[in-house]
Amino acid sequence: MEIKLMEYTPDPEELIERAGRTCYQSQDKYINEQGKFIGDKGKLIRALIKSGHQSVLEHAYATFNINGVSRAMTHQLVRHRLCSFSQQSQRYVKEDQFEFVIPPSIAEKHKDLFESQMQVIQAMYNEWKIRGIKNEDARFVLPNACCSEIVVSANFRQWRKVFELRCDKHAQWEIRDAMTYCLMYLNKIAPNVFYDLAEKYLVKPC
């Protein structure tokens, strides 16, 4: 699994602060003559989150590249419909030698068996390609274990929702690991937006 934070809103907490101050028309008390905020920006953001006024978080975005995860995992991730996704295609990209994810529960005692089964599936896929079947149909024999790459964008309010569901101990292990990494990255750039989730899900909040 490899996760990269590709892009994010510059100085996201100041943008959120400005949006929040607009709602209450309190800019004059917190902005100096140079247009810069003075005082504690995080105080308002945390108060807005606690009060449930989280629409202001939608002004900030972040985009991640997530690679080396299974399609079983990405099938779960794309259910978050308010995110935007661009995923590696099995229709236009050949799987002549696909990589795969082995669940820890299988890898512990049955890794050899799992790998041999993946070789059988690879042979099945290759056979259909030899017979002239297009990628879009040959892929029907491929497993959920196939590795995939996906780019995911969302605003901070939606990322909070994703983390609440997918960092939880009841979430499937792979998506939980991936989203915990994403939370770690976003907590570094916007600690006042994700402070409560970091305290809950990160062993050592960053």
Secondary structure as GFF3:
##gff-version 3
##sequence-region A 1 206
A	DSSP	beta_strand	2	8	.	.	.	ID=ss1
A	DSSP	alpha_helix	12	24	.	.	.	ID=ss2
A	DSSP	three_ten_helix	27	29	.	.	.	ID=ss3
A	DSSP	alpha_helix	41	51	.	.	.	ID=ss4
A	DSSP	three_ten_helix	55	59	.	.	.	ID=ss5
A	DSSP	beta_strand	61	70	.	.	.	ID=ss6
A	DSSP	alpha_helix	71	77	.	.	.	ID=ss7
A	DSSP	beta_strand	84	87	.	.	.	ID=ss8
A	DSSP	alpha_helix	104	130	.	.	.	ID=ss9
A	DSSP	alpha_helix	135	138	.	.	.	ID=ss10
A	DSSP	three_ten_helix	139	141	.	.	.	ID=ss11
A	DSSP	beta_strand	147	155	.	.	.	ID=ss12
A	DSSP	alpha_helix	156	166	.	.	.	ID=ss13
A	DSSP	alpha_helix	173	189	.	.	.	ID=ss14
A	DSSP	alpha_helix	191	201	.	.	.	ID=ss15
###
